[in-house]
Each structure stands twice: as structure tokens, then as C-alpha cells.
Amino acid sequence: MIHLNIPDMTCGHCVGAVEKAVQSVDPEAKIAVDLEAKTASIQSTIGAEAFIAAIEDAGYGAAFKKSVLQPRRLNTLHKHARRLRRV
């Protein structure tokens, strides 16, 4: 499960745009967006960086929800992201 903070969401249109961005990366992904908390939880086999990029392309900032990821998991994600950038 991927948990993201999306601080720029302010309305229902924003929620729809974030959901559409996630679905553009993985149509099979399950997404739960909480407008009040300004967060999104995504269940997918695709890496988080792809979702963050898609959400940012839609015009919203997105970052890992810090309280959810353990430092070891975050380091692993950063290593994968560096490998993807090399390709």
C-alpha cells in the first residue's frame, strides 16, 4: 500500500484529477482519496514513484506520507527510483 500526502487538493475536482492520474498509471489500482486529510492510499503492484510523477503532472504536489513508511522501506524505494532514472 502506498500512502501519499497531496497538500494541494482543495475540492472534489482535485480528488477526481488525482484519481484519474492514478488510473492513468494503473487502471487496476485501488485508490482511496481523503480530501479532508489531503491524502491518497493506493494499492498497486506498480512503484510509488510512477504515481507521484503522474499526480505531479496533473498539477498537484505529492510526497510520501512520512508516518507510514519505515526508514528501511524508504531507502529501498529511493534505490529503485535511482535505478529507474538511469534507464
N, C-alpha and C positions, 0 to 999 in steps of 0.2 A: 504494500500500500504506500502510495506517495502522498505526502501531506505538504501543501504549499500555502504560503501567505500571499494574498493578492490584494495589497492595500489600496489600489486604485478603483476597486469595484464600489459603485455607489448606488446602483439601481438594477432593476430586473433586466434591462437591456444589457448591462455589463455581464450579468450572470449568463445570459444567452450567448454572448460573444465568447466568454470563456469556455462554455460547454461546446460550442461549435469549434473552437480552436483545438480542444482536446480530441473531439471526434475526428478532426481532420488528420490527426496523427494516428489514432487507433479507433476505428469505428466500433470495435468490440469493447472498448474501455467502459468501465462503470465509473461514473463521476457523481460526487455529492458536493454541491457548492453551498456554502453558508454565507449569505450576504452580510448578515449582522457581524459575524466573526471575521469576515473578509478572508475566508479560507476555501480551499478545494482539496478534496481527498479523491485520489484516482487509483483505481485498481486496474493494472495492465501489466503485460509482460514486456512492454517497451520501457526503456530507461527514462528517468525523470527529466534529463536534460532536453530531450525532444519536446516534452510537454512545456517546459519553461520557455524554450525558444518559440514555440507556436503561440503561447499566451502573450509573450512579449511582442511578437509580430502583429498580434491583434490589438496592440496598443496598451497593454497592462503590464505593470511590473509584477514579477513572480519570483519568489525565493522559497527555499526550503523552510519549513516550519521548524525552528531550532529545537523546540522542546520535544520533538518526536524522534529525531534521528540521534542515534548514539554516535559518538565520535568515530568509532571504528567503521561504522556503516558510511558515514560522511566521507571518510578518507577513501574508502573503496569507490564511492561514486565519483570523487574527484579524479581518481586514477583512470576510471573508464572514460570520463569526459576528456581527459588529456589524450588518451588513445584515439578517440573519435576525431579530435581536432587534427591529428596527424594524417588521417586518411584523406 
